Amino acid sequence: MSAMETENPAQLPAPGSRDKATPAAPRSGRGRMAGTLVLLVVLAAVAAIAWWYFNQQTRERDSSSRLDALAAQVDQLARTNEQLRRDIDSLRSRYADSESMNRGIREEVLGFNERSRALEDAVANLADQRLSNRDAMALNEAEFILQLAGERLALFRDASGTLAAYRLADSALASAEDPLFANVRQTISAEMQAIEAAKPMQTRATLNALAKLRASLASLPLKTSPTDAQASTQTERSRLRQILSQFVRISHDDAAAMLSLRDETLSRSLAALDLRAAEAALFVRDQDEFKAALERARSGIEAVFDTDAPAVREALATLDRLAATPLAPALPELGTALNELRNLRTTRALSQPAHPPANVTEAKNGANP
């Protein structure tokens, strides 16, 4: 407004117009106030618009920078995700390779396990065969000894020999490692106790005494006949009688003692037969027959041999002692252990396979791949 006033010099109004313009002075002052207010409002609006625009630009720049940062982060995440995807693919390929390798190793380990199991079975089979052969030998030996012991007891009534044979059979079974033999050993022990209850040592002592007495019969002196005593006192005998006496013997038949002296060999044989009969009665545990045989032997010795001789008196005392001794109990019936052993053999033969197992061949083939 000042410029406008400077460029346009003030002109005095006309006298008529001054009077007319004087009342408009207050109106122009109010216009200035209104213009000023409008100008202030405009300036405020412009300032507000400028401030809004500045803030908008600042926000846009911030949001743009944020968007750029977010885009950079998204790109970084995308690159990271891609790298992770590649790493995962690599790990998957490695895992697949390791799985295939582990599968191959597992198959090899299983193959080695199968081979080792086959080798263990083969070694166990060999050990079983060794033990079975060893047990079979022990079984055969024990069976043979038990059968021999039973036959010896049945034929010769030899309880001592039978007991010794049973001990050998028990020791043979003791060397075996099969626990099934324990039952057979218990049966053998029971039969051994039954044999020991028959007092074989006492029977053996009695048999030895009878055998010794039977052997001494050949040396026992005979009784002196009356004919020989009378001939020894005669000082004169004809030569012809001496020659004939070698072929012909003349004796009296009125004495029973003379009859027993006819044959020395027959008398000794009869006494020996009586002692044999006593032994037979001892074997069968016949007390009455044993005493009767000893009584016959004693009667024969008294009738034939010189009772005043020490050997004859000792023989008679032995007969009296044996006759007063009670016999041992009867021998038991054996064979239970032998039958049980044979049943065990049959059971083992049925339980064992006829052919060797095939894993032995597989083990041999697997040991040489």
C-alpha positions as CSV (number, residue, x, y, z in Angstrom):
1,M,0.0,0.0,0.0
2,S,2.9,2.3,0.7
3,A,4.2,1.5,-2.8
4,M,1.1,2.3,-4.3
5,E,1.1,5.6,-2.5
6,T,4.6,6.3,-3.6
7,E,4.0,5.6,-7.2
8,N,0.8,7.5,-7.3
9,P,1.3,11.0,-5.7
10,A,-1.6,12.1,-3.6
11,Q,-4.0,14.3,-5.3
12,L,-6.2,16.6,-3.4
13,P,-9.7,15.8,-3.9
14,A,-12.1,18.1,-5.3
15,P,-13.9,20.4,-3.0
16,G,-17.1,18.7,-3.7
17,S,-15.7,15.3,-3.3
18,R,-13.9,16.0,-0.1
19,D,-17.2,16.5,1.5
20,K,-18.4,13.3,0.1
21,A,-15.3,11.3,1.1
22,T,-15.2,12.4,4.6
23,P,-17.8,10.0,5.8
24,A,-15.9,7.0,4.1
25,A,-12.9,7.3,6.3
26,P,-14.1,5.0,9.0
27,R,-15.2,2.5,6.4
28,S,-11.6,2.2,5.0
29,G,-10.2,1.6,8.5
30,R,-12.5,-1.3,9.0
31,G,-11.5,-2.6,5.6
32,R,-7.9,-2.5,6.6
33,M,-8.6,-4.4,9.7
34,A,-10.5,-7.0,7.7
35,G,-7.8,-7.2,5.2
36,T,-5.3,-7.6,7.9
37,L,-7.3,-10.4,9.5
38,V,-7.8,-12.1,6.1
39,L,-4.0,-11.7,5.5
40,L,-3.3,-13.2,8.9
41,V,-5.7,-16.0,8.2
42,V,-4.2,-16.6,4.9
43,L,-0.7,-16.6,6.4
44,A,-1.8,-18.9,9.1
45,A,-3.4,-21.2,6.5
46,V,-0.2,-21.0,4.4
47,A,1.9,-21.7,7.5
48,A,-0.4,-24.6,8.4
49,I,-0.2,-25.9,4.9
50,A,3.5,-25.5,4.8
51,W,3.8,-27.2,8.2
52,W,1.5,-30.0,7.0
53,Y,3.4,-30.3,3.8
54,F,6.7,-30.3,5.7
55,N,5.4,-33.0,8.1
56,Q,4.0,-34.9,5.2
57,Q,7.3,-34.8,3.4
58,T,9.1,-35.8,6.6
59,R,6.7,-38.7,7.1
60,E,7.0,-39.7,3.5
61,R,10.8,-39.6,3.8
62,D,10.6,-41.6,7.1
63,S,8.2,-44.1,5.6
64,S,10.3,-44.3,2.5
65,S,13.4,-45.0,4.6
66,R,11.5,-47.5,6.6
67,L,10.2,-49.1,3.5
68,D,13.7,-49.2,2.2
69,A,14.9,-50.7,5.4
70,L,12.1,-53.2,5.4
71,A,12.8,-54.0,1.8
72,A,16.5,-54.5,2.7
73,Q,15.5,-56.7,5.6
74,V,13.1,-58.6,3.4
75,D,15.8,-59.1,0.8
76,Q,18.2,-60.1,3.6
77,L,15.6,-62.5,4.9
78,A,15.0,-63.8,1.4
79,R,18.8,-64.3,0.9
80,T,19.0,-65.9,4.4
81,N,16.0,-68.1,3.6
82,E,17.6,-69.1,0.3
83,Q,20.8,-69.9,2.1
84,L,19.0,-71.9,4.7
85,R,17.1,-73.7,2.0
86,R,20.4,-74.6,0.3
87,D,21.8,-75.6,3.6
88,I,18.8,-77.8,4.3
89,D,19.1,-79.4,0.9
90,S,22.7,-80.0,1.6
91,L,21.9,-81.5,5.0
92,R,19.2,-83.6,3.4
93,S,21.6,-84.9,0.8
94,R,24.2,-85.6,3.5
95,Y,21.5,-87.3,5.7
96,A,20.5,-89.4,2.7
97,D,24.1,-90.3,2.1
98,S,24.6,-91.1,5.8
99,E,21.4,-93.1,5.8
100,S,22.5,-95.2,2.9
101,M,25.9,-95.6,4.5
102,N,24.4,-96.6,7.8
103,R,22.1,-99.0,6.0
104,G,25.1,-100.6,4.4
105,I,27.0,-100.7,7.7
106,R,23.9,-102.1,9.4
107,E,23.7,-104.8,6.7
108,E,27.4,-105.6,7.1
109,V,27.0,-105.7,10.9
110,L,24.0,-108.0,10.6
111,G,26.0,-110.2,8.2
112,F,28.9,-110.3,10.7
113,N,26.4,-111.1,13.5
114,E,24.9,-113.9,11.4
115,R,28.4,-115.2,10.7
116,S,29.5,-115.0,14.3
117,R,26.3,-116.7,15.4
118,A,26.9,-119.4,12.8
119,L,30.5,-119.8,14.1
120,E,29.3,-119.9,17.7
121,D,26.7,-122.6,16.7
122,A,29.4,-124.5,14.9
123,V,31.8,-124.3,17.9
124,A,29.0,-125.3,20.2
125,N,28.1,-128.1,17.9
126,L,31.7,-129.3,17.9
127,A,31.8,-129.0,21.7
128,D,28.5,-130.9,22.0
129,Q,29.8,-133.6,19.7
130,R,32.9,-133.9,21.8
131,L,30.9,-134.0,25.0
132,S,28.4,-136.4,23.4
133,N,31.3,-138.7,22.2
134,R,32.9,-138.6,25.6
135,D,29.6,-139.3,27.3
136,A,28.9,-142.1,24.8
137,M,32.2,-143.7,25.7
138,A,31.4,-143.4,29.4
139,L,28.0,-144.8,28.8
140,N,29.4,-147.8,26.9
141,E,32.0,-148.4,29.6
142,A,29.5,-148.2,32.4
143,E,27.0,-150.5,30.6
144,F,29.7,-153.1,29.9
145,I,30.9,-153.1,33.5
146,L,27.4,-153.3,34.9
147,Q,26.5,-156.2,32.6
148,L,29.8,-157.9,33.6
149,A,29.0,-157.4,37.3
150,G,25.6,-158.8,37.0
151,E,26.8,-161.9,35.2
152,R,29.6,-162.4,37.7
153,L,27.1,-162.2,40.6
154,A,24.7,-164.6,38.8
155,L,27.3,-167.2,37.8
156,F,29.9,-167.0,40.6
157,R,28.0,-165.3,43.4
158,D,31.0,-163.1,43.8
159,A,29.7,-160.1,45.8
160,S,33.1,-158.6,46.3
161,G,33.9,-158.6,42.6
162,T,30.5,-157.3,41.8
163,L,30.9,-154.4,44.3
164,A,34.3,-153.5,42.7
165,A,32.7,-153.6,39.3
166,Y,29.9,-151.3,40.4
167,R,32.5,-148.8,41.7
168,L,34.2,-148.8,38.4
169,A,30.9,-148.1,36.6
170,D,30.1,-145.3,39.0
171,S,33.6,-143.7,38.4
172,A,33.0,-144.0,34.6
173,L,29.7,-142.2,34.8
174,A,31.3,-139.6,37.1
175,S,33.6,-138.5,34.3
176,A,30.7,-137.7,32.0
177,E,29.2,-134.1,32.0
178,D,25.6,-134.9,31.2
179,P,23.4,-134.3,34.3
180,L,21.1,-137.1,33.2
181,F,23.7,-139.6,34.5
182,A,23.1,-138.4,38.1
183,N,19.9,-140.5,38.3
184,V,21.8,-143.6,37.1
185,R,24.6,-143.0,39.6
186,Q,22.0,-142.8,42.4
187,T,20.6,-146.2,41.3
188,I,24.1,-147.6,41.2
189,S,24.7,-146.3,44.7
190,A,21.5,-147.9,45.9
191,E,22.5,-151.3,44.4
192,M,26.0,-150.9,45.9
193,Q,24.5,-150.4,49.4
194,A,22.3,-153.5,48.8
195,I,25.5,-155.5,47.9
196,E,27.3,-154.2,50.9
197,A,24.3,-155.2,53.1
198,A,24.9,-158.8,52.0
199,K,28.3,-158.7,53.8
200,P,30.6,-159.8,50.9
201,M,33.7,-159.5,53.0
202,Q,32.4,-162.0,55.6
203,T,31.3,-164.3,52.8
204,R,34.8,-163.9,51.2
205,A,36.5,-164.8,54.5
206,T,34.3,-167.9,54.9
207,L,35.1,-168.9,51.3
208,N,38.8,-168.4,51.9
209,A,38.6,-170.5,55.1
210,L,36.8,-173.3,53.2
211,A,39.3,-173.2,50.4
212,K,42.2,-173.3,52.8
213,L,40.7,-176.2,54.6
214,R,40.1,-178.0,51.3
215,A,43.7,-177.5,50.3
216,S,44.9,-178.8,53.6
217,L,43.1,-182.1,53.2
218,A,46.0,-183.5,51.1
219,S,48.4,-183.1,54.0
220,L,46.2,-184.3,56.8
221,P,47.6,-187.6,58.4
222,L,45.3,-190.7,58.2
223,K,44.5,-192.9,61.0
224,T,46.8,-196.0,61.5
225,S,45.1,-199.3,60.6
226,P,45.3,-202.3,63.0
227,T,46.7,-204.4,60.2
228,D,49.6,-202.1,59.7
229,A,50.2,-201.9,63.4
230,Q,50.3,-205.6,63.8
231,A,52.5,-206.0,60.7
232,S,55.0,-203.5,62.1
233,T,55.3,-205.5,65.3
234,Q,55.9,-208.8,63.5
235,T,59.6,-209.5,63.1
236,E,59.2,-212.4,60.7
237,R,57.2,-212.2,57.5
238,S,57.6,-214.5,54.6
239,R,59.0,-213.1,51.4
240,L,56.0,-214.5,49.5
241,R,53.6,-212.7,51.9
242,Q,55.4,-209.4,51.3
243,I,55.1,-209.8,47.6
244,L,51.4,-210.8,47.7
245,S,50.6,-207.9,50.1
246,Q,51.4,-205.5,47.3
247,F,48.4,-206.9,45.4
248,V,46.1,-208.4,48.0
249,R,45.1,-206.8,51.3
250,I,43.4,-208.9,53.9
251,S,41.4,-207.1,56.6
252,H,38.5,-207.8,58.9
253,D,35.0,-206.6,58.0
254,D,33.6,-206.3,61.6
255,A,34.7,-202.7,62.2
256,A,33.2,-199.6,60.5
257,A,36.4,-197.7,61.0
258,M,38.2,-200.2,58.8
259,L,35.8,-199.5,55.9
260,S,36.7,-195.8,55.9
261,L,40.4,-196.5,55.5
262,R,40.2,-198.6,52.4
263,D,41.0,-195.8,49.9
264,E,42.9,-192.7,51.0
265,T,42.2,-190.8,47.8
266,L,38.5,-191.5,48.0
267,S,38.4,-190.3,51.6
268,R,40.1,-187.0,50.8
269,S,37.9,-186.5,47.7
270,L,34.7,-187.1,49.7
271,A,35.8,-184.5,52.3
272,A,36.6,-182.1,49.6
273,L,33.2,-182.6,48.0
274,D,31.5,-181.9,51.3
275,L,33.5,-178.7,51.6
276,R,32.5,-177.8,48.0
277,A,28.9,-178.4,49.0
278,A,29.3,-176.0,51.9
279,E,30.7,-173.4,49.5
280,A,27.7,-173.9,47.2
281,A,25.3,-173.5,50.2
282,L,27.2,-170.4,51.2
283,F,26.7,-168.9,47.7
284,V,22.9,-169.5,47.8
285,R,22.8,-168.5,51.5
286,D,21.3,-171.8,52.6
287,Q,22.0,-172.0,56.3
288,D,20.8,-175.6,56.8
289,E,22.6,-177.1,53.8
290,F,25.7,-175.2,54.8
291,K,25.7,-176.7,58.3
292,A,24.8,-180.2,57.0
293,A,27.8,-180.1,54.5
294,L,30.1,-178.9,57.3
295,E,28.8,-181.7,59.5
296,R,29.4,-184.3,56.8
297,A,32.9,-183.0,56.2
298,R,33.6,-183.1,60.0
299,S,32.4,-186.6,60.2
300,G,34.5,-187.7,57.3
301,I,37.6,-186.1,58.7
302,E,37.1,-187.6,62.1
303,A,36.5,-191.0,60.6
304,V,39.5,-191.0,58.2
305,F,42.2,-188.7,59.6
306,D,44.1,-188.9,62.8
307,T,42.3,-186.7,65.3
308,D,45.3,-186.5,67.5
309,A,47.3,-184.7,64.9
310,P,47.5,-180.9,65.3
311,A,46.5,-180.2,61.7
312,V,43.4,-182.4,62.0
313,R,42.4,-180.7,65.3
314,E,42.8,-177.3,63.7
315,A,40.7,-178.3,60.7
316,L,38.0,-179.6,63.0
317,A,38.1,-176.4,65.0
318,T,37.7,-174.4,61.8
319,L,34.7,-176.4,60.8
320,D,33.1,-175.9,64.2
321,R,33.7,-172.1,64.0
322,L,32.3,-171.9,60.5
323,A,29.2,-173.9,61.5
324,A,28.6,-171.6,64.4
325,T,28.9,-168.5,62.3
326,P,25.5,-167.2,60.8
327,L,25.5,-166.7,57.1
328,A,25.2,-163.3,55.5
329,P,21.9,-162.1,54.0
330,A,20.9,-163.2,50.6
331,L,22.4,-161.4,47.6
332,P,20.2,-158.7,46.0
333,E,18.7,-158.9,42.6
334,L,20.6,-156.5,40.3
335,G,19.8,-155.0,37.0
336,T,17.9,-151.8,37.7
337,A,20.9,-149.6,37.1
338,L,21.7,-151.4,33.9
339,N,18.1,-151.1,32.6
340,E,18.0,-147.4,33.5
341,L,21.3,-146.9,31.7
342,R,20.0,-148.6,28.6
343,N,16.8,-146.5,28.6
344,L,19.0,-143.4,28.9
345,R,21.0,-144.5,25.9
346,T,17.8,-145.0,23.9
347,T,16.5,-141.5,24.9
348,R,19.8,-139.9,23.9
349,A,19.8,-141.7,20.6
350,L,16.3,-140.4,19.8
351,S,17.0,-136.9,20.9
352,Q,20.1,-136.4,18.8
353,P,19.7,-135.4,15.1
354,A,20.6,-137.9,12.5
355,H,22.6,-135.4,10.4
356,P,24.8,-132.5,11.5
357,P,23.0,-129.1,11.4
358,A,23.4,-127.0,8.3
359,N,24.7,-123.9,10.2
360,V,28.1,-125.6,10.4
361,T,28.4,-125.5,6.6
362,E,27.1,-122.0,6.5
363,A,29.6,-120.9,9.2
364,K,32.4,-122.4,7.1
365,N,31.2,-120.7,4.0
366,G,30.7,-117.4,5.8
367,A,34.2,-117.5,7.3
368,N,35.6,-117.3,3.7
369,P,33.6,-114.5,2.0
